[in-house]
Amino acid sequence: MAINILLLIVLIAASGAMLLPAVTGAHGWRATVTPLASIIGSGFLVAAPILSHAIGDFAAIGMAALCAAGWLFGSAIRHNIAHVERVLENRKQIVFRRLDQVSALVLAFAYWVSVAYYLNLFAAFAMRGFGIIDQFWIHVVTTGVLAALAILGVTRGLKWLEDVEVAAVGLKLGVIAALIIGLTMSLFFGWGGTPPDIAPHDLPPAGDQARILLGLVILVQGFETSRYLGSAYTPETRIRTMRYAQIIATVIYVAFIGLATPWFAGPLPPIGGETAVIDLLRPMAFVVAPMLIVVALASQLSAAVADMNGSSGLVEDISGKRIPMRFGYAITAMAAIGLTWGANIYQIIVYASKAFAVYYFVQCVTAVISALRAERPQFARAALFASGAILALVVVVLGMPAEGGDT
């Protein structure tokens, strides 16, 4: 009983602190919230079971490696914010303008996949709340939500739903704080339930472990949203707050997965693996399941809305305004519905990882050219960004689903 009370106190205190007007109204925090919301959006819910299934006791190390890859890609995007954005209006900068157009096209497609990813998780957690684990009904609910968002987008737009994001992040950070405290108390002081005594399962071959890890880049995706907040924040603010978001997300991910790994000793269940975090942490305290379901619904919906807004805006820009943003919502929804019925959640995770990896590749190539074209060529930075481009290509070529099937 004590552990349940402790978790609720931490949840209320941490969420309340995050939702104070002084916090939500802070200019720097709002600029940090957008990338942070995407980075810890859904990855927090699926990372521990998938990584534990794939690499066992080294799950936290694997998560740290993914965060390091995200930092590498983020460094290229931060370079582009500082040095490339300001020259894009110059029509003579044909190379940078073409690369920016390619980036926008690739990112629009990546958003389509991520919307499918977010809303499939939304539906899975919603159905789990009713005790239903059935892929058919998860797909039906996902399709219904996508159709509803498309209709709202076409008729009213979805910008009015974006305020959900700040509240969802505050709630999610409160849940994360509660879970980390709870896991610490359980692991080191024996409060509440204790990790189950599960015999170690057979891990995939080393080569497959590496490929599964490469297919999980989507877990740390989201920092790139700072690149497209130029209308609201200065380049210096976006660069600084992108760093903050990635550092906060890294601390959260590594701490949570390091503490949670003992609870995820077995293989992924044959069905319902995307919501396995609920069943696996339920023995710790009975408040865990409702906390996770509520935060999953809020965060997945807000993340999906943000990406639908982003993709629809990009479709409008790419088409030269020939396709209005309101029809972009319908295009995004139809693409996400096709993915929902054509792939399972693990395949969608890898498709999303590869789509964003292509985007990161273009951003890294842009950063390489910019570094070499500088008044004083920055060869070391160009080499760093080139390594990011190579890593992105490796993700595209070799990434595979956690369940072990090729994509």
N, C-alpha and C positions, 0 to 999 in steps of 0.2 A: 504493500500500500504506500509506503514511504516514497518509493521510486516514482510512482504515478503522480503523487503530490509534487515532488521535486520537478518532474518534467513539466507539469502544468505551470508551476511558478516561473521556471526559466522561460518557457514559451511566452507567457503573458508579459514578463518583464522585458525580454529581448525584443519581441514584436512591438510592444508599446513604445520602447525607446526608438526603434526604427521608424515608427509612424508619427513621432512628435513633429509638429509643424516646423520647429527649428531645424529638424533633420531633413524632412521631405522638401522643405523650401530652400535648403542650402544649394547654391548654384553648383558647386563642385560635386556634391553628392548626387544630384540629379544627372549630371554628366557621367557619373560612375555607374549609376543604377542601370542604364540602358545596356552597356556591354556586360555588366555583371549578371543581369537577369538572364541574358542569353547563355552565358557560359555555364552557370549553375542551374539553368532551366530544367532540363530533363536528365542531363548527365548524372546529376546527384542521385536520381532515383534508380538508375539502371547500372551505374558504374561498378558498384561493389559486387553484385552477383555475377556480372559478366566477367570482370577481371579475376575474381576468385575462381570462377569456373575455368578460365583460360590459363592463368599462371599461378594459381594457388597462393601460397604464403608471400609471394612477391608482388601481390596486387598493388600495394602502396607504392612500390618502386616503379611498377608499370604506369601507375597514375602520374607519378612525378615525371616520368619520361614523356608522357603525353603533354603535360603542362609545359615541359621544356620545349617541345616541338611547337606548341602554341605560342610561346614567348619568341621563338625564332621567327615564326610567320608574323607575329605582331610587331617585331622590330622592323621588318620590311615595310609594313603598313604605316608605322609611325614615321619612318623615313620619308615615305611618299606624302604623308600629310604635311611634313615640314618642308619638303623640297620640290614635290611634283605638282601639288594642287595649284600653286600660284602661277604655274606656267601653262595650265590647261586652256586658259582663255586665249592664249596666243596661237593663232591659226598656223603659224609657221612650225609649231611643235607637233608635227604630224605623227611622229612615232608615239609620243606620249598620249596624244589624243586618240589614236587608234587602239592603243593598249587599254586606255580607260573605257572605251566603248566595248571592247572584248570583255573586260572585267564586269561591266554592267550586265552584259548578256549572260555571262556565266553565273553571276550572282543571282540573277532573276531565276534561272533554272535551279540553282542550289536552294533558293527559298521555297520553290515548289516542293522539293523533296523534304525540306525541313518542316514545312507545314504538315505534310503527311505524317512525318515522324512524331511531331508534337501531338497531333490530334488522335493518332492511333494510341499513344500513351494515355491521353486524356480519356478516351473511351475505355481502355483496358482498366484504368483505375476506377472509373465510374462504375463499370460492370462488376469489378471486384467488390465494390461497396455493397452490392446486392448478392454477393456470393456466386457470381456467374463468371466462368472462365471458358469462353467459347469464341473462337476466332471469327466465326460467321457473324455473331451478334456484335462483336467488337467492330467489325467492318461496317455493319449496318449503322451502328451509332456514329461511327466516324463519318460515314457518308452523309448522314442526316445533319450533323454539326457543320460539315463543310458546305452543304447545300444552304443551310440557314445563314451562315456567314456570307456566302456568295450573294444571296438575296438582299441581306442587309447592306452589303458593300455596294451593290448595284443601285439600290434605292436610296440609301442614306449615307454610305461611306462608313468606315470603321474607325476613323480617328477618335470619335467620342469614347471608344472603348480603351484607348491607350492609357487612361488614368488608372486602369486596373493594375498596370505594371508596377507602379510604385508600391501599392498596397500588397501585391503578390510577393514582391521581393522582401518587404518587411516581414510578412508572414513566413516566408520560406527561411529567412535568416533566423527567425525565432525558433522554428522547428529544428533547423540544423544545430543551433546552439543547445537546444534541449536534448537532442539525440547524442551529441558529442559528450555532454555532461553525463547523460544516462549511461552511455557505453563506458565511460571512464569509471563511474561508480560501480557498475556491474563487474567490469573486468578486474579492477584493482581492490574493490572493497566488498564485493559479493552482494551488492544490493540488487533486489529484484531477481529476475531470471538470470541464468548463466548460459554461456554458449553451449549448444548441444554437442554431445560426444559422437561425432560422425567420423567414420573411417575415411581417410583421405581417398579421393577419387583419382582415377587415372587421368592425368593431364594430357592435352593434345601434344603431338610431337613438337619439338623445339621450333621447327620451321613454321608450323601452323600457329604456334603461340605468337611468333613475331608478326605473322600476317594478320592475326586477329587484332593484335595491338594496333597495327597500322590502320585497320578498318574502324577504329574507335576515335578517330580525330574529331568526330562530331561532338564528343563529350566535352571538348574544350573550345569549341567554336563559339563565336559570338562577339569576340573583341573587335572584329572588323566593323561593327556597327558605328564605332567612334569615327570611322572614316567619312560617314555620311551625316554627321551632325553639324556640318559647317554653318548651316543657317542659324544655329542657336549658340554655338560655342566657338571660341577662338582656336586656332591650331594648337597653341600652347596648352590650353585647357584640355583639349581632346587627347593630346599625347600623354599628358600627366595622368588623367583619369583612366585612360586605357591601361596604363601601367598599374594603377591602383586596383582596377578590376581584376587584372590577371593575377596580381599578387594575392589579393583576398581569396580568389577562387582556388588558387594553388594551395594555400594554407587550409582552406575548408576541405578540399578534396582529399589531400594526403592525410590529414588528421582523421577525417571520418573513415576513410577506407582502411587506414592502419588500425583503428580501433574496432572496426566492424568485421574485418577479415575472419576472426575466429567464429563468427556466426554464419559464415558462408562457406563452410568447408566442403559441402557436397556439390555435385554437378547441377547444372541448370535443369529444372523440371522440364519434361517433354512439352508441356503447354503451360502458359501463364508465367514464363520466365521473366517477362518484362515487369511484372508486379511482384516478383519473388521477395523483394525487400520487405513487403508487408508481413508475409508468413514467417520469414526468417528472423525478423526482429520482434515479432509479436510476443514471444515468451519473456522478453525483457520487461515489458509493462503493457497493460491492456490499453493504455491511451495511445500507444504507438500507431496502431492501425488507423484509427480515425484521423490522427494528426497527419499521417502520410497521405491519406486519401484526399483530405481537404486541401492540403498544400499542393498536391499533384494537380487537382482540378483547376485551382486558381492559376498556378504557374504555367501549366501547359496551354490553357486558353489564352493567357496574356501573351505568351511567347508566339503562339500561332497567329494571333491578331497582329502583333508587331511585324512578323515576317510577311503576312498577307499585305499589309500596308506597304512594306518595303518592296515586295515583288511587283505589286500593282503600279507603284510609282515608277519603278524601273521599266516596266512594260510600256508605260506612257512615254517615258523619255526615249527609249530605244526606238519606238515607232514614230518618233518625231511628232508626238501629240495626235497621231492618226487614230490610235486606240486610247480612248479616255480611261483614266484611272479606274472608274467604276466598272468598266468591262474587264479591266485587269484582274479584279477580284474573281470574276467568273472563270477566267482562263486559269488562274492559280488553283481554284477549287476543282476544276475538271482534271487538271494534271495530278493533283493530290489524290483525287478519287481513283484515278487510273492506277496510281502506285499502290493505293490501299488494297485494291482487289488483285493486283498482280504480284505482290511480294509480301513476305511476312515481316515482322518488326525487325528481326536481325538483318535481313537483307536491306530493308529501308535504311537502317543505321549505316550500313556500309555504303549504300548509294549516296546518302547525304555526306558521309565523310569524303567520298571521292569527288563529289560535286564541289564541295568547299575546297578540297585539295587543288582542283583545277584553278579555282579562283585565287588561292594562295600562290600557285605557280605563276600566274600572270602578274600578281602584285610583286613577287620576288624578282621576276625578270625586269619589271619596271624599275624596281629599286637598284638592280645591278646596273642598268643603263644610266640611271641618274647618278649613281656614285662614280661611274667611270667618266661621265660627261662633266663632272664638277670642275670648277676653276682649277682646283688642285685635286686630281683624280684620287679617290679613296679606295685603293686596291684592297685593303683589309676588309672594309665594309662590303665591297663588291663580292669578295670571296665568301663572306658570311651569308649574304643574300643568295648567292649562287648555290650554297649548300642547302638553303631552304627550298630553292626551286627543285633541286634534285630529290630532296626528301618528299616534296609534294608529288612528284612524278612516281616515286616508289609507292606512295600510298595509293595512287590511281591504279597502278599496275598490279600490286600484290595484296592489297587489303582484301580480307575475307570475313564472312559472318562468324559470330561466336559459336553458332551451332555446328560449324564445321563444313558447311556446303559452299562450294565456289559460287561466285556471283556471275 
